[in-house]
Amino acid sequence: MTVLNELDRFHLVMDTIRRVPKTGEKGIYLKQQLKEKLIDHRQYICKHGEDLPEIRNWKWGAGK
């Protein structure tokens, strides 16, 4: 639901990039990567009926 409502972390980062012009080329590149990840995510959901494992299993602080 958060992806459909554009409230997920990917959309939030893309919105930040749009609002902060100093991100320049790096921001444009990151925004494209995020768009591609959202496409992959949507395709995975259509095929498997659930979020990508990296989305579904994500936890705060798990990378520490």
C-alpha positions in Angstrom: 0.0 0.0 0.0 2.8 2.4 0.7 4.2 2.0 -2.8 0.7 2.6 -4.3 0.3 5.7 -2.2 3.9 6.8 -3.0 4.8 6.9 0.7 7.5 4.3 0.5 11.2 5.1 1.0 11.9 5.0 -2.7 9.3 7.7 -3.5 10.3 9.7 -0.5 14.0 9.8 -1.7 12.9 10.7 -5.2 10.8 13.6 -3.8 13.7 14.8 -1.8 16.0 14.7 -4.9 13.4 16.8 -6.8 13.3 19.4 -4.0 17.0 19.6 -3.5 18.6 20.8 -6.7 22.2 20.5 -5.3 22.0 16.7 -5.9 22.8 17.3 -9.5 24.0 14.4 -11.7 24.2 12.0 -8.7 20.6 12.8 -7.8 19.4 12.2 -11.4 21.3 8.8 -11.5 19.9 7.7 -8.1 16.4 8.7 -9.1 16.6 6.5 -12.2 17.9 3.6 -10.1 14.9 4.0 -7.7 12.5 4.1 -10.6 14.0 0.9 -12.0 13.7 -0.7 -8.6 10.0 0.2 -8.3 9.5 -1.4 -11.8 11.2 -4.6 -10.6 9.1 -4.5 -7.4 5.9 -4.2 -9.3 6.8 -7.0 -11.6 7.7 -9.3 -8.7 4.4 -8.5 -7.0 2.5 -9.4 -10.1 4.4 -12.7 -10.4 4.6 -13.8 -6.8 1.8 -11.9 -5.1 4.0 -10.4 -2.4 6.8 -7.8 -2.0 10.4 -8.4 -3.0 12.2 -10.2 -0.1 14.5 -7.2 0.4 11.4 -5.1 1.0 9.3 -7.7 2.9 12.2 -8.6 5.2 13.6 -5.1 5.8 14.0 -4.0 9.4 15.2 -0.8 11.0 18.9 -1.1 11.9 19.3 -4.4 10.2 22.4 -3.2 8.4 24.3 -2.4 11.6 
